[in-house]
Amino acid sequence: MTSWQMVRLVAGSFILASLAMGIPASPVFLSEWWLSFTAFVGLNLLQSAITRWCLMETIMRKVGFGAGN
């Protein structure tokens, strides 16, 4: 698995988990403040698309994941 694939896997997991914890109808609801974490992940995805730089991808490469195509 490449670093960019791992970034998308982590981001998608964070978004789904924070939605599950932030939506009142969810069985694992904790607080609506978890939706702010969802927004944070979304903003980071937008930032990385615009600037072509992503801290999580840099970390994944240092951990040992390849750069990919």
Phi and psi in degrees as GROMACS dihedral restraints (atoms count N, CA, C in turn):
[ dihedral_restraints ]
;  ai    aj    ak    al  type     phi  dphi    fc
    3     4     5     6     1   -89.6    20    10
    4     5     6     7     1   168.3    20    10
    6     7     8     9     1   -63.6    20    10
    7     8     9    10     1   -40.0    20    10
    9    10    11    12     1   -69.0    20    10
   10    11    12    13     1   -31.2    20    10
   12    13    14    15     1   -69.1    20    10
   13    14    15    16     1   -39.1    20    10
   15    16    17    18     1   -65.6    20    10
   16    17    18    19     1   -39.1    20    10
   18    19    20    21     1   -59.6    20    10
   19    20    21    22     1   -45.2    20    10
   21    22    23    24     1   -68.0    20    10
   22    23    24    25     1   -35.7    20    10
   24    25    26    27     1   -65.0    20    10
   25    26    27    28     1   -45.5    20    10
   27    28    29    30     1   -66.0    20    10
   28    29    30    31     1   -46.5    20    10
   30    31    32    33     1   -61.1    20    10
   31    32    33    34     1   -45.4    20    10
   33    34    35    36     1   -62.7    20    10
   34    35    36    37     1   -40.3    20    10
   36    37    38    39     1   -65.1    20    10
   37    38    39    40     1   -43.3    20    10
   39    40    41    42     1   -61.7    20    10
   40    41    42    43     1   -42.8    20    10
   42    43    44    45     1   -64.7    20    10
   43    44    45    46     1   -47.1    20    10
   45    46    47    48     1   -65.0    20    10
   46    47    48    49     1   -40.8    20    10
   48    49    50    51     1   -66.1    20    10
   49    50    51    52     1   -43.8    20    10
   51    52    53    54     1   -70.0    20    10
   52    53    54    55     1   -32.2    20    10
   54    55    56    57     1   -66.0    20    10
   55    56    57    58     1   -42.6    20    10
   57    58    59    60     1   -60.9    20    10
   58    59    60    61     1   -36.6    20    10
   60    61    62    63     1   -85.9    20    10
   61    62    63    64     1   -11.7    20    10
   63    64    65    66     1  -107.9    20    10
   64    65    66    67     1   -12.9    20    10
   66    67    68    69     1   -95.5    20    10
   67    68    69    70     1   122.3    20    10
   69    70    71    72     1   -56.3    20    10
   70    71    72    73     1   -28.8    20    10
   72    73    74    75     1   -77.4    20    10
   73    74    75    76     1    -7.8    20    10
   75    76    77    78     1   -75.7    20    10
   76    77    78    79     1   144.6    20    10
   78    79    80    81     1   -69.6    20    10
   79    80    81    82     1   -16.1    20    10
   81    82    83    84     1  -111.2    20    10
   82    83    84    85     1    26.0    20    10
   84    85    86    87     1   -59.1    20    10
   85    86    87    88     1   132.7    20    10
   87    88    89    90     1  -117.4    20    10
   88    89    90    91     1   -53.0    20    10
   90    91    92    93     1  -162.7    20    10
   91    92    93    94     1   147.9    20    10
   93    94    95    96     1   -68.0    20    10
   94    95    96    97     1   -15.3    20    10
   96    97    98    99     1   -65.0    20    10
   97    98    99   100     1   -18.4    20    10
   99   100   101   102     1   -63.9    20    10
  100   101   102   103     1   -22.8    20    10
  102   103   104   105     1   -66.8    20    10
  103   104   105   106     1   -25.0    20    10
  105   106   107   108     1   -67.8    20    10
  106   107   108   109     1   -31.2    20    10
  108   109   110   111     1   -67.5    20    10
  109   110   111   112     1   -37.9    20    10
  111   112   113   114     1   -59.5    20    10
  112   113   114   115     1   -44.7    20    10
  114   115   116   117     1   -63.8    20    10
  115   116   117   118     1   -39.3    20    10
  117   118   119   120     1   -60.9    20    10
  118   119   120   121     1   -45.4    20    10
  120   121   122   123     1   -63.7    20    10
  121   122   123   124     1   -42.4    20    10
  123   124   125   126     1   -62.1    20    10
  124   125   126   127     1   -41.8    20    10
  126   127   128   129     1   -64.6    20    10
  127   128   129   130     1   -37.9    20    10
  129   130   131   132     1   -66.0    20    10
  130   131   132   133     1   -36.3    20    10
  132   133   134   135     1   -65.3    20    10
  133   134   135   136     1   -41.7    20    10
  135   136   137   138     1   -62.9    20    10
  136   137   138   139     1   -44.9    20    10
  138   139   140   141     1   -59.7    20    10
  139   140   141   142     1   -43.5    20    10
  141   142   143   144     1   -68.4    20    10
  142   143   144   145     1   -30.9    20    10
  144   145   146   147     1   -69.3    20    10
  145   146   147   148     1   -37.1    20    10
  147   148   149   150     1   -77.7    20    10
  148   149   150   151     1   -44.6    20    10
  150   151   152   153     1   -90.9    20    10
  151   152   153   154     1   -13.4    20    10
  153   154   155   156     1    61.7    20    10
  154   155   156   157     1    29.7    20    10
  156   157   158   159     1  -136.3    20    10
  157   158   159   160     1   135.6    20    10
  159   160   161   162     1  -139.0    20    10
  160   161   162   163     1   121.4    20    10
  162   163   164   165     1   -60.7    20    10
  163   164   165   166     1   -40.9    20    10
  165   166   167   168     1   -62.3    20    10
  166   167   168   169     1   -37.7    20    10
  168   169   170   171     1   -67.8    20    10
  169   170   171   172     1   -38.2    20    10
  171   172   173   174     1   -61.1    20    10
  172   173   174   175     1   -43.7    20    10
  174   175   176   177     1   -63.6    20    10
  175   176   177   178     1   -44.0    20    10
  177   178   179   180     1   -62.2    20    10
  178   179   180   181     1   -37.1    20    10
  180   181   182   183     1   -67.0    20    10
  181   182   183   184     1   -39.4    20    10
  183   184   185   186     1   -68.4    20    10
  184   185   186   187     1   -30.4    20    10
  186   187   188   189     1   -71.8    20    10
  187   188   189   190     1   -25.4    20    10
  189   190   191   192     1   131.4    20    10
  190   191   192   193     1     0.7    20    10
  192   193   194   195     1   -78.1    20    10
  193   194   195   196     1   141.9    20    10
  195   196   197   198     1   -73.3    20    10
  196   197   198   199     1   161.0    20    10
  198   199   200   201     1   -71.1    20    10
  199   200   201   202     1   -30.6    20    10
  201   202   203   204     1    80.4    20    10
  202   203   204   205     1  -164.9    20    10
